[in-house]
Amino acid sequence: MENRYLLDTYVIVQSIKSGLELPQSNYFISEITPQEIFSCEGLQKSERMALEEIFSTIHILQQNETIIKNAKMLQEKYHLTHPDALQASFALSYNLILLTNDLTFKDVQEITVEPFYFI
């Protein structure tokens, strides 16, 4: 069975800024990811267009009561920021591997985290 990945905001932004395409896989993002990315300063018009194309072809997961409940638990247990707790909660609730280079998630035992290497 193919792995299913939740893409962290950083991974998406860096892949666009580096001009790299993500390898074919089964990718998901949370509904908060586009909001986080489009609020970033300094995105070029071409980068915004590339992001819109990515978002049109990727699974976007919606927040629900389970996400909120799990985010609260993870935030309290690991002292995560609210956005980080939500990302971890999406990974936990949908049984996804969180693809990120953010060391914030290294101690969160409830989820599987894998780094993404830019070559």
BELHU-V874204 format. One record per backbone hydrogen bond with DSSP energy under -0.5 kcal/mol. CO is the residue of the C=O (numbers start at 1). NH is the residue of the N-H. Records with the same first field share a line. If there is no record, write none. Layout:
BEGIN
CO = NH + NH
END
This chain:
BEGIN
3 = 26
4 = 97
5 = 7 + 28
6 = 99
8 = 12
9 = 13
10 = 14
11 = 15
12 = 16
13 = 17
14 = 18
15 = 20
16 = 19
25 = 27
26 = 5
27 = 59
28 = 7
29 = 61
30 = 33 + 34
31 = 35
32 = 36
33 = 37
34 = 38
35 = 39
37 = 40
40 = 43
44 = 48
45 = 49
46 = 50
47 = 51
48 = 52
49 = 53
50 = 54
51 = 55
52 = 56
53 = 57
54 = 57 + 58
59 = 29 + 61
61 = 31
64 = 68
65 = 69
66 = 70
67 = 71
68 = 72
69 = 73
70 = 74
71 = 75
72 = 76
73 = 77
74 = 78
75 = 79
81 = 85
82 = 86
83 = 87
84 = 88
85 = 89
86 = 90
87 = 91
88 = 92
89 = 93
90 = 94
91 = 96
92 = 95
96 = 98 + 112
97 = 6 + 99
98 = 100 + 114
99 = 8
101 = 103
102 = 105
103 = 106
105 = 108
107 = 109
108 = 111
112 = 98
114 = 100
116 = 118
117 = 119
END
